Amino acid sequence: MSKASNEIFIGKKPLMTYVTATLVQLASEDKVFVKARGNSIVTAVDVAQIIEKRMGNIGYRVGGVRLGSETLQSMDGRPRNVSTIEIEILKGGQGSPDSSSSETKADSND
């Protein structure tokens, strides 16, 4: 499975590591997707907010937000649902026709 160049997966590194990685990708891409699941969702939202609030005057903004869940197998073998989020961050003037900063889409991978 290969990772697209415009996707940032949030993990356990410090917050500003992901902010920097997102800004580097935005230098060469029109949009970047910040993706996280479980407890890392909080960090993904923080990344998007820092970029929008501190870099908004440059023209970066949050586009669409997708919420969902994945079913994973826990250590004891039982299925477990884990929440996911995908936040679209756009350069100024870019936008997908079906997204806005106030819109939230939810899906479930049952």
FIKE-208077 format. One line per field, with one value per residue (C-alpha): residue number from 1; residue in three letters; x, y negated, z negated; chain. Coordinates in steps of 0.02 Angstrom, whole numbers, always signed. Example, Ala and Ser with C-alpha at 12.3 -4.5 7.8 and 13.67 -1.06 7.14 Angstrom:
k 1|2 $
r ALA|SER $
px +615|+684 $
py +225|+53 $
pz -390|-357 $
c A|A $
***
This chain:
k 1|2|3|4|5|6|7|8|9|10|11|12|13|14|15|16|17|18|19|20|21|22|23|24|25|26|27|28|29|30|31|32|33|34|35|36|37|38|39|40|41|42|43|44|45|46|47|48|49|50|51|52|53|54|55|56|57|58|59|60|61|62|63|64|65|66|67|68|69|70|71|72|73|74|75|76|77|78|79|80|81|82|83|84|85|86|87|88|89|90|91|92|93|94|95|96|97|98|99|100|101|102|103|104|105|106|107|108|109|110 $
r MET|SER|LYS|ALA|SER|ASN|GLU|ILE|PHE|ILE|GLY|LYS|LYS|PRO|LEU|MET|THR|TYR|VAL|THR|ALA|THR|LEU|VAL|GLN|LEU|ALA|SER|GLU|ASP|LYS|VAL|PHE|VAL|LYS|ALA|ARG|GLY|ASN|SER|ILE|VAL|THR|ALA|VAL|ASP|VAL|ALA|GLN|ILE|ILE|GLU|LYS|ARG|MET|GLY|ASN|ILE|GLY|TYR|ARG|VAL|GLY|GLY|VAL|ARG|LEU|GLY|SER|GLU|THR|LEU|GLN|SER|MET|ASP|GLY|ARG|PRO|ARG|ASN|VAL|SER|THR|ILE|GLU|ILE|GLU|ILE|LEU|LYS|GLY|GLY|GLN|GLY|SER|PRO|ASP|SER|SER|SER|SER|GLU|THR|LYS|ALA|ASP|SER|ASN|ASP $
px +0|+77|+44|-10|+109|-29|-76|-10|-44|-48|+39|+132|+262|+255|+116|+230|+310|+144|+112|+282|+254|+85|+157|+298|+170|+62|+212|+201|+20|-146|-224|-164|-264|-224|-281|-293|-384|-421|-333|-234|-391|-362|-189|-258|-386|-249|-140|-283|-325|-145|-126|-292|-273|-87|-68|-241|-175|-64|-219|-225|-395|-487|-593|-700|-695|-737|-779|-788|-742|-638|-659|-494|-451|-395|-254|-378|-451|-614|-670|-658|-722|-597|-650|-562|-549|-486|-464|-436|-321|-321|-215|-310|-433|-442|-599|-693|-871|-947|-846|-847|-771|-937|-981|-951|-973|-988|-966|-951|-849|-959 $
py +0|-166|-332|-478|-626|-742|-639|-669|-529|-587|-479|-506|-636|-815|-926|-1047|-903|-876|-1062|-1079|-924|-990|-1161|-1080|-978|-1132|-1218|-1094|-1032|-1125|-1022|-908|-781|-765|-592|-515|-384|-353|-463|-551|-639|-778|-811|-813|-945|-1047|-1038|-1102|-1241|-1301|-1309|-1397|-1522|-1563|-1542|-1597|-1766|-1671|-1587|-1416|-1356|-1201|-1121|-968|-855|-669|-566|-378|-220|-66|+106|+173|+331|+303|+398|+523|+557|+463|+335|+154|-6|-149|-324|-409|-586|-659|-849|-933|-1086|-1197|-1335|-1498|-1497|-1307|-1214|-1059|-1088|-985|-1050|-1202|-1240|-1215|-1050|-882|-716|-552|-377|-207|-61|+77 $
pz +0|+50|-34|+74|+66|+5|-149|-324|-448|-629|-759|-922|-868|-934|-864|-772|-676|-588|-564|-480|-372|-317|-272|-173|-73|-45|+35|+180|+173|+187|+48|-91|-191|-376|-432|-605|-705|-888|-1014|-876|-813|-940|-868|-689|-737|-823|-666|-557|-679|-695|-506|-481|-624|-607|-420|-364|-307|-183|-114|-195|-253|-308|-173|-203|-355|-344|-496|-498|-590|-556|-631|-696|-789|-969|-1054|-1126|-954|-971|-841|-897|-814|-801|-750|-603|-536|-372|-365|-198|-205|-51|+22|+47|+191|+197|+152|+192|+250|+110|-38|-149|-318|-407|-324|-404|-316|-410|-346|-425|-363|-434 $
c A|A|A|A|A|A|A|A|A|A|A|A|A|A|A|A|A|A|A|A|A|A|A|A|A|A|A|A|A|A|A|A|A|A|A|A|A|A|A|A|A|A|A|A|A|A|A|A|A|A|A|A|A|A|A|A|A|A|A|A|A|A|A|A|A|A|A|A|A|A|A|A|A|A|A|A|A|A|A|A|A|A|A|A|A|A|A|A|A|A|A|A|A|A|A|A|A|A|A|A|A|A|A|A|A|A|A|A|A|A $
***
